[in-house]
Amino acid sequence: MFSVPGDALAGAAAVGRRPGRGTALAIGASLCLYEAGMALNDWADRDEDAVDRPHRPIPSGRISPAAALGAAGVLTAAGLALAARAGRPALTVATGLAATVWAYDLHLKHTKAGPAAMAAARSLDLLLGATAAVTATGTARRTGAGAAGGGSRPDNVAGPRTTTGALPTPGPGPVILPPPARGGLTGALPALPAALVLGAHTYGVTAVSRHETQGGSTGTPLAVLATTTALAAAVLGEWRGRWGQRPEGLATTGPASVGPAPHPEARLARAADSGAGPGRAAPLEGILGWAATLGVTSQPGGGFPGQSAAPGATPQPEGTLGSGLPGWAQAGPGGGAVPAPRPESLLGRTVADPTRLLTLALTGAYLRTAAPPLLHAALNPSPPLTQRAVGGGIRAMIPLQAALAARAGSPVTGLAVMGLVPLARSLARKVSLT
């Protein structure tokens, strides 16, 4: 249960929003739908639990089957009602989440589509938090309430700030990038990578849980261990920023912006606009524009590299041809294009950026929580060790959510999510996670 609030918090961070009213409503809706799924799962598996898990509420007689089914219905309705308070887009996502939960418990759980359905439910839960945060922020802006709350600003005070708009380029005009989405379902699209990472982790945990009663699977824990390592690498890797952002978070507006040269396609379009094109004569400036697009610089006297400006003149070096192509820097003093330096890795920037250091620490906590139980289950696939691997995977969701929030530029949110770890450990001592 304590792994649920992190979905909404990570979703809000992924779209650059601080936790607010929409996030609180998303957390409430997620908790209701999660508990509804737990009650419905006990009702659907009551016959199987009577044999394999007689300690469960229904087989032990603590709760009647009718009460469990009724609780599932009431909690589902309550979750949808809370999502509706966050806006119609959030209700749309919550409806899909509720349908996935009911389909999994009633049918898909015992099919090959079971792990995929559970992964989809966890991904939708994160997207619910993102959608609710975006919708609530948009509503606050329209009503004037957002000016005082500042709910649209990220909480990253240590990391870089970004702006969107026109990308300054040399030439007659800027290249205008598409503006970011303002709200609704489209506004939650930046959270999709984080939702896919969390869904992939959930898929692996669900796949391992299918062997927790009989055990006997070695390949599944090993495959999930490899997937866990790959997901950690993905969190630490460089993700493409939102529209209008550069990967390093540099500002893209204003004449003082510093960064790599614009893409050759953009310069090609400007060269075409200078006069050259089908059915039109190519003026001199159009020809020079096309040459500049390809990285060819004219020499004094109107010539090109390798062409003498006057009889008897020394030919110029030809190394500048193609220097404007992707992955190549401008020619150096000796002529010739050289490969552009690759962006520095995350490890190389941790000292200068505390947020990246926090992301690295949280990702390490994720690996430390999930990996050892999986390795033990692979070496000895007994039911107790398999159940321990499933429990470790469930607990590992919290540091994974925290790492995703910090990776999105919200270190305060990431630390808040990690604050749920002691509560989850305390609950695990009293209630079985599986």
CORLIN-V742038 format. One record per pair of residues at least 6 apart in sequence whose ideal C-beta (glycine too) atoms are under 8 Angstrom apart, sorted by the first residue. I is the first residue (numbers start at 1). J is the second residue. Records with the same first field share a line. If there is no record, write none. Layout:
I=J / J
This chain:
1=31 / 34 / 35 / 427
2=398 / 420 / 423 / 424 / 427
3=394 / 395 / 397 / 398 / 401 / 420 / 424
4=27 / 30 / 31 / 34 / 125
5=27 / 30 / 31 / 417 / 420
6=397 / 398 / 401 / 402 / 405 / 417 / 420
7=30 / 122 / 125 / 126 / 128 / 129 / 198 / 401
8=19 / 23 / 26 / 27 / 30 / 125 / 126 / 128 / 129 / 132 / 133
9=19 / 23 / 27 / 129 / 401 / 405 / 413 / 416 / 417
10=126 / 129 / 191 / 194 / 198 / 401 / 402 / 404 / 405 / 408 / 413 / 417
11=26 / 125 / 126 / 127 / 128 / 129 / 130 / 131 / 132 / 133 / 188 / 191 / 194 / 195
12=18 / 19 / 20 / 22 / 23 / 26 / 129 / 130 / 132 / 133 / 410 / 413
13=154 / 404 / 405 / 406 / 408 / 409 / 410 / 413 / 414
14=126 / 130 / 190 / 191 / 193 / 194 / 195 / 404 / 405 / 408
15=130 / 133 / 134 / 187 / 188 / 190 / 191
16=152 / 153 / 154 / 190 / 242 / 408 / 409
17=23 / 133 / 134 / 137 / 151 / 152 / 154
18=150 / 151 / 152 / 153 / 154 / 155 / 410 / 413
19=133 / 413 / 416
20=133 / 136 / 137 / 140 / 149 / 151
21=86 / 136
22=86 / 87 / 90 / 132 / 133 / 134 / 135 / 136 / 137
23=129 / 132 / 133 / 136
25=82 / 83 / 85 / 86 / 90 / 132 / 136
26=83 / 86 / 90 / 128 / 129 / 131 / 132 / 133
27=129
28=79 / 82
29=79 / 80 / 82 / 83 / 86 / 90 / 94 / 128 / 132
30=79 / 97 / 125 / 128 / 129
31=79
32=75 / 76 / 78 / 79 / 82
33=75 / 76 / 79 / 94 / 97 / 98 / 101 / 125
35=71 / 75
36=71 / 72 / 73 / 74 / 75 / 76 / 79 / 98 / 101
37=72 / 101 / 102 / 104 / 105 / 121
39=68 / 69 / 71 / 72 / 75
40=68 / 69 / 72 / 101 / 102 / 105 / 106
41=105 / 109
42=49 / 56 / 57 / 58 / 63 / 68
43=58 / 65 / 68 / 69 / 72 / 105
44=105 / 106 / 109
45=56
46=56 / 58 / 59 / 65 / 68
49=56 / 58 / 59
50=59
52=213
53=59 / 213
54=60
57=63 / 68
58=64 / 65 / 68
76=98 / 101 / 102
79=94 / 98
80=91 / 94 / 95 / 98
83=90 / 91 / 93 / 94 / 95 / 128 / 132
84=90 / 91 / 94
86=131 / 132 / 135 / 136
87=131 / 132 / 135 / 136 / 139
88=135
89=131 / 134 / 135 / 183 / 184 / 185 / 188
90=128 / 131 / 132 / 135
92=131 / 185
93=124 / 127 / 128 / 131 / 185 / 188
94=128
96=124
97=121 / 124 / 125 / 128
100=117 / 120 / 121 / 124
101=121
103=117
104=114 / 117 / 118 / 121
108=114 / 117
109=117
114=206 / 210
115=202 / 203 / 204 / 206 / 207 / 210
116=203
118=202 / 203 / 206
119=199 / 200 / 202 / 203 / 206
120=199
121=202
122=198 / 199 / 201 / 202 / 397
123=195 / 196 / 198 / 199 / 202
124=195
126=191 / 194 / 195 / 198
127=188 / 191 / 192 / 195
129=191
130=187 / 188 / 190 / 191 / 195
131=184 / 185 / 187 / 188
133=151
134=181 / 182 / 183 / 184 / 187 / 188
135=183 / 184 / 187
136=151
137=146 / 151 / 152 / 183
138=182 / 183 / 184 / 187
140=146 / 149 / 151
141=152
146=152
154=408 / 409 / 410
155=410 / 411 / 412 / 413
156=355 / 409 / 410 / 411
158=353 / 354 / 355 / 411
159=249 / 353 / 355 / 356 / 409 / 411
160=248 / 249 / 250
161=249 / 251
162=241 / 244 / 245 / 246 / 249 / 250 / 251 / 252
163=244 / 251 / 252 / 253
164=177 / 179 / 180 / 242 / 243 / 244 / 245 / 252 / 253
165=176 / 177 / 179 / 244 / 252 / 253
166=174 / 175 / 176 / 177 / 252 / 253
167=174 / 175 / 176 / 177 / 252 / 262 / 266
168=174 / 252 / 253 / 254 / 255 / 257
169=175 / 261 / 262 / 266 / 267 / 270
171=267 / 270
172=270 / 273 / 274
173=270
175=262 / 266
177=243 / 244 / 252
178=243 / 244
179=243 / 244
180=187 / 190 / 242 / 243 / 244
181=187 / 189
190=242
193=239
194=404 / 407 / 408
197=231 / 234 / 235 / 400 / 404
198=397 / 400 / 401 / 404
200=227 / 231
201=227 / 228 / 231 / 370 / 393 / 396 / 397 / 400
202=397
203=227
204=223 / 224 / 227 / 228 / 393
205=224 / 390 / 393 / 394
207=220 / 223 / 224
208=217 / 220 / 221 / 224 / 374 / 377 / 386 / 389 / 390 / 393
209=390 / 434
210=220
211=217 / 220 / 381 / 386
212=383 / 386 / 387 / 390 / 434
213=383
214=383
215=381 / 382 / 383 / 385 / 386
216=381
217=381 / 386
218=378 / 381
221=374 / 375 / 377 / 378 / 381 / 386 / 389
222=374 / 378
224=374 / 393
225=371 / 374 / 375 / 378
228=366 / 367 / 370 / 371 / 374 / 396
229=367 / 371
231=400
232=363 / 366 / 367
235=359 / 363 / 366 / 400 / 403 / 404 / 407
236=346 / 359 / 360 / 363 / 407
237=346
238=247 / 343 / 346
239=407
240=247
241=247 / 249
244=252
245=252
246=252 / 259
247=343
248=343
249=409
250=257 / 258 / 259
251=257
252=259
260=340
261=324
263=326
264=293 / 294 / 324 / 325 / 326
267=292 / 293 / 324
268=290 / 293
270=289 / 293
271=286 / 289 / 290 / 292 / 293
272=286 / 289 / 290
274=283 / 285 / 286 / 289
275=281 / 282 / 283 / 285 / 286 / 289
276=282 / 283 / 286 / 287 / 289 / 290
282=290
288=298
291=297 / 298 / 304
292=324
293=324
294=321 / 322 / 324 / 325
295=320 / 321 / 322 / 323 / 324 / 325 / 328 / 330 / 337
296=304 / 305 / 320 / 321
297=305 / 320
298=304
299=305 / 307 / 309 / 316
300=309
301=309 / 310 / 313
302=309
303=309 / 316
305=316 / 317 / 318 / 319 / 320 / 321
306=315 / 316 / 317 / 318
307=315 / 316
308=314 / 315
317=331 / 334 / 335 / 336
318=335
319=331 / 334 / 335 / 336 / 337
320=330 / 331 / 335 / 337
322=328 / 337
323=329 / 330 / 331 / 337
324=330
325=337
327=339 / 340
328=337 / 338 / 339 / 340
329=337 / 338 / 339 / 340 / 341
330=337
331=337 / 338
332=338
346=356 / 359 / 360
347=360
349=356
350=356 / 357 / 360
351=357
354=411
355=406 / 409 / 411
358=406 / 411 / 414 / 415
359=403 / 406 / 407 / 414
362=399 / 402 / 403 / 406 / 414 / 418
363=399 / 403
365=399 / 402 / 403 / 418
366=396 / 399 / 400 / 403
369=392 / 395 / 396 / 399
370=392 / 393 / 396
372=392
373=385 / 388 / 389 / 391 / 392 / 393
374=389 / 392 / 393
376=385 / 388 / 389
377=385 / 386 / 388 / 389
387=432 / 434
390=433 / 434
391=428 / 432 / 433 / 434
394=433 / 434
395=421 / 424 / 425 / 428 / 433
398=417 / 418 / 420 / 421 / 424
399=418 / 421
401=417
402=414 / 415 / 417 / 418
403=414
404=414
405=411 / 413 / 414 / 417
406=413 / 414
